[in-house]
Amino acid sequence: MLATLTSKGQLTLPKEIRDRLNLDAGAILDFQIQADNTITARHVQPDARRIRGLLKSPHAAPLTVEQMDEAVSKHLRDKHSPSQAGRKSAGDDRHRHQHPAAPVAQR
C-alpha cells in the first residue's frame, strides 16, 4: 500500500490499515525506524499518565467556560506550533504524534 507525504509532512493512512488496526481520528501511533530503514507503527493505548494534572484542587476557584476555551486553544496552538514539528522525545509517547487541532466549541 502506498501513501503520499504532503508538504506539511503529513500522510493519510490507507483505509485498509485504519480498519485493520481499528484506528479513529485522534488515535496515537508510535513510529520506530529499524536499522534497515523499515518503519514500524503501533497503536498506543492511552494510560492514566496522559491525564496527570487534569484534576485541580477542590479549593481552587472554578473556571468559566471562556477561560477553559482559551486554555484549550492555547494548548493546541502551543502543541501544534511549527517549533514542535521536529521535536523528538525518545521515551515520551505524548509528543510522538502530530495531528490537526480539533476546533474548540464556542458557547
trRosetta pair geometry for C-beta under 8 A, 3 or more apart (Angstrom, degrees):
i j d omega theta_ij theta_ji phi_ij phi_ji
1 14 4.6 -94 -179 1 137 157
1 16 6.5 -151 -89 56 149 125
1 17 6.8 -161 82 -37 163 112
2 14 7.8 90 62 -58 36 125
3 11 4.4 83 142 175 121 123
3 12 6.1 -160 -148 67 111 56
3 13 6.5 -38 -92 -108 151 32
3 14 6.2 -128 -71 -37 100 83
4 11 6.5 174 80 -127 34 94
5 9 6.6 -15 -173 -138 105 35
5 10 7.3 143 -155 70 60 28
5 11 5.2 -50 -96 -69 55 106
6 9 6.9 -48 72 23 75 18
6 10 4.7 -7 37 58 118 81
6 11 6.8 -178 -4 -77 81 49
9 85 6.7 115 46 -172 151 119
9 98 7.5 24 102 79 111 154
10 98 7.2 -120 -93 103 92 112
13 17 4.8 -104 171 81 107 126
13 18 5.3 129 101 -54 116 91
13 23 6.9 18 74 77 153 151
14 17 5.0 91 66 7 81 102
14 18 7.2 -153 98 -3 41 88
15 18 5.5 -56 -144 40 37 111
15 19 5.9 35 158 -19 70 107
16 19 6.0 -56 -145 39 26 109
16 20 6.2 24 157 -18 63 110
17 20 5.8 -56 -142 38 29 109
17 21 6.1 4 166 3 66 113
17 23 7.5 -1 125 21 77 132
18 21 6.5 -71 -142 51 22 93
18 23 4.5 -99 -144 61 70 103
18 24 7.9 103 -173 -74 107 30
19 22 7.3 19 -175 -76 30 42
21 27 7.9 122 119 166 113 159
21 43 5.3 159 175 -42 117 130
22 43 7.7 10 67 -92 79 173
23 27 4.2 -106 -153 25 87 168
23 29 7.7 2 -121 -64 139 106
23 43 6.3 -147 -86 -102 97 123
24 27 5.7 125 54 -42 51 105
25 99 7.7 139 -170 -175 74 143
26 99 6.7 -179 -102 99 42 166
26 102 7.7 -2 -80 -51 112 127
27 43 6.1 -44 178 -137 118 100
28 43 7.3 103 77 -163 58 57
28 44 4.4 -56 103 61 107 105
28 46 7.0 106 16 -65 134 78
28 93 6.8 82 155 160 135 107
28 96 7.5 86 -174 75 100 96
28 97 4.9 -114 -135 -36 76 151
29 41 4.7 2 180 -174 121 111
29 42 6.9 149 -156 71 69 30
29 43 6.2 -43 -101 -97 69 46
29 44 6.7 161 -117 2 14 91
29 96 7.8 -118 90 120 53 107
29 97 6.3 115 42 -100 65 108
30 41 6.8 153 73 -154 44 57
30 42 5.2 -18 55 59 97 85
30 44 4.9 90 -29 -52 105 117
30 93 5.8 -51 -91 -126 112 106
30 96 5.8 39 -118 111 64 155
31 39 5.9 -15 -165 -171 103 104
31 40 7.2 153 -153 81 51 47
31 41 5.1 -21 -96 -97 70 83
31 96 6.9 -172 26 173 81 115
32 39 7.2 154 77 -156 46 54
32 40 4.9 -11 57 59 97 96
32 41 7.7 -179 18 -79 69 37
32 42 7.9 17 -1 2 108 99
33 37 6.5 -17 -171 -134 99 43
33 38 7.6 149 -158 76 51 40
33 39 5.7 -26 -101 -100 65 73
34 37 6.9 -54 71 24 73 11
34 38 4.3 -4 41 58 125 89
34 39 7.4 -147 7 -75 84 23
34 40 6.6 70 -38 -12 106 104
44 93 5.3 -180 -160 -174 163 143
46 50 5.0 -74 -159 29 96 154
47 50 6.1 120 62 -5 53 98
48 51 6.2 -68 -163 41 48 99
48 52 7.5 80 142 -57 69 77
49 52 5.6 -11 -162 -29 48 115
50 94 6.3 163 -118 -97 85 106
51 54 4.4 -25 177 -20 86 137
56 60 4.6 -53 144 35 124 150
57 60 4.6 111 66 -23 88 98
63 67 4.2 -126 -171 87 101 128
63 68 5.2 120 118 -54 128 85
63 71 7.5 -25 -168 -8 158 139
64 67 4.6 100 52 4 77 101
64 68 7.1 -142 94 -3 43 85
65 68 5.7 -55 -150 38 33 112
65 69 6.2 36 152 -21 67 106
65 107 5.0 -62 156 64 147 141
66 69 5.7 -52 -145 36 31 112
66 70 6.3 30 156 -17 64 106
67 70 5.8 -55 -147 38 30 111
67 71 6.3 32 154 -21 64 106
68 71 5.7 -55 -147 35 31 112
68 72 6.4 30 155 -17 65 105
69 72 5.9 -56 -149 37 30 109
69 73 6.2 31 153 -19 65 108
69 104 5.3 120 -154 159 86 134
69 105 7.7 -112 -110 72 110 58
69 106 7.4 68 -137 -109 151 51
69 107 7.3 -155 -57 18 136 98
70 73 5.6 -54 -145 38 31 113
70 74 6.2 32 156 -20 65 106
71 74 5.8 -53 -146 36 29 111
71 75 6.4 32 154 -21 63 106
72 75 5.7 -54 -149 35 31 113
72 76 6.4 25 156 -15 65 108
72 104 5.3 139 99 -110 124 125
73 76 6.0 -59 -148 39 29 107
73 77 6.2 30 154 -20 65 107
73 104 5.4 -69 -69 -17 88 155
74 77 5.7 -54 -145 37 31 112
74 78 6.2 28 157 -16 66 108
75 78 5.9 -60 -149 40 27 108
75 79 5.9 24 156 -20 65 114
76 79 5.6 -53 -136 39 29 112
76 80 6.0 -4 172 10 65 114
76 101 4.0 94 -180 -138 123 128
76 102 7.5 -122 -114 44 145 61
76 104 7.5 -156 10 -49 147 108
77 80 6.8 -78 -140 52 18 86
77 81 6.3 44 158 -61 61 95
77 101 7.6 14 -64 -85 43 163
78 81 5.9 -32 -148 -12 27 117
78 84 7.5 96 153 -44 54 137
79 84 6.2 -154 179 128 33 179
79 101 7.5 130 73 -91 109 105
80 84 6.5 -102 -118 60 13 134
80 98 7.2 115 -121 -152 83 85
80 100 7.5 64 -134 -142 153 33
80 101 5.2 -119 4 -48 155 106
81 84 5.3 97 61 1 72 102
82 85 5.5 -29 -159 -6 47 120
83 86 8.0 -68 -175 35 35 89
83 87 7.7 55 137 -49 61 105
84 87 5.0 -36 -161 -6 55 128
84 95 7.6 -123 -168 -156 104 103
84 98 7.9 155 118 -105 102 105
85 98 6.7 47 -126 -110 67 150
87 95 5.8 -72 115 166 124 126
89 92 4.0 -36 135 49 129 108
89 94 7.8 -24 81 59 148 75
89 95 4.6 67 21 64 134 128
89 96 7.0 -115 58 -60 92 79
92 95 5.4 33 108 21 110 102
92 96 7.4 170 100 -32 61 93
93 96 5.3 -55 -151 16 47 124
